Amino acid sequence: MKINSNIIPANTEYGVKNSRQAENIKDRKFMERVAQGESVNLFKELGRGVSIELSEEGLAKLNKKLSEIKNDNPDMHILSDDEKVKLLQESIKPLRARHPIIPNIKTNDKLVKGLAGADKNVVDAAYSIIQNDLIPHNVGTMTEDERQELILVGLEKAKYLADGLDEDKAGLFMDAMNTIAKYGINGTLDLQGNVTYDIRWGALVGAPDNYISTGDLMKKVAPKEYAIYSSMMDEAIQKNDDHLMNNAMKYMIDWEMQAYRTNPGPIEEEMQKQADWKKGVENTIIPDTYSRTDRSSLQSLTNSILEQNQGLDYDFLFRNLQEFADLLAGSSMDKFSPV
């Protein structure tokens, strides 16, 4: 049995390719034009050579603004041009390589916060679990039963990592990993081994849980704008580039504010769909097939998982666990010796 995983490298480096364009972001001519009432699209004017990323501080302020929006209030507060410019100014910061983004805002936020400060080996191991075990793009010749069991193995490895994290971070980390596992359990496998998942962006961090999926709303009421947004997001995911993803999110947020003003009708319907999807994920049951796993050491983890294995090829599973151990080599969790 083979696994062919369509994984995008996580160590790609990104940067500003045109220093003149980067300097123009700080040029007051753009800010002055906005202040005078002109609509300025920085991404269009500066071209694709500039990437813009929302910092934690800038994103927090943006989330705070969005969380104040009341879906049932047609006179809701909308960001003014000055406020948007100020948020954009605060969001520009140096670029850096990152791991893939989980395409649900709150789940990704919990994952990142749960792993904050952890050894690089541990972070790499966590994302390896996600990409190889929980929500792989392709599982080769695996059957659906094998795919489902691999998700459970991934969760046992995640619990081992969580045991080495601070208690508050371990809770966030496992909350995220259990949710990602539920995305995986609900995935659909085709005859070519490709797996598709229904993972929605959901509510922004700091916004109410019933904050609607803007992408779904945009697709329904503004298909032309959605095609532009979807193309931007597809490129970001394909290139594993969270800076391109921020560009797409900025485009979506701007459209969303205008939609609240001019076409509030479909919002209630989309809110219900969002609630139904969220409830479906929450109600997904994770089997306790590996309830007897011994996590006292990496050696014990490996042996007990192999002993409880019900349907996975033994050699494949052993290699999977060995690769997990290799990622932890040199970290505080490296207590593995081959059986």
Secondary structure, DSSP 8 states (H G I E B T S, - for coil): ---------S------S-HHHHHHHT-HHHHHHHHTT----HHHHH-TT------HHHHHHHHHHHHT--TT-TT-----HHHHHHHHHHH-----------SSHHHHHHHHHHHTT--HHHHHHHHHHIIIIIS-SB-TT--HHHHHHHHHHHHHHHHHHHHTS-HHHHHHHHHHHHHHHHHHHT-EE-TTSBEE------S-TTS-TT---HHHHHHHH-HHHHHHHHHHHHHHHHTT-HHHHHHHHHHHHHHHHHHHHH--TTHHHHHHHHHHHHHHHHT-----TTTT---SSHHHHHHHHHHH-SSS-HHHHHHHHHHHHHHTTTSTT------
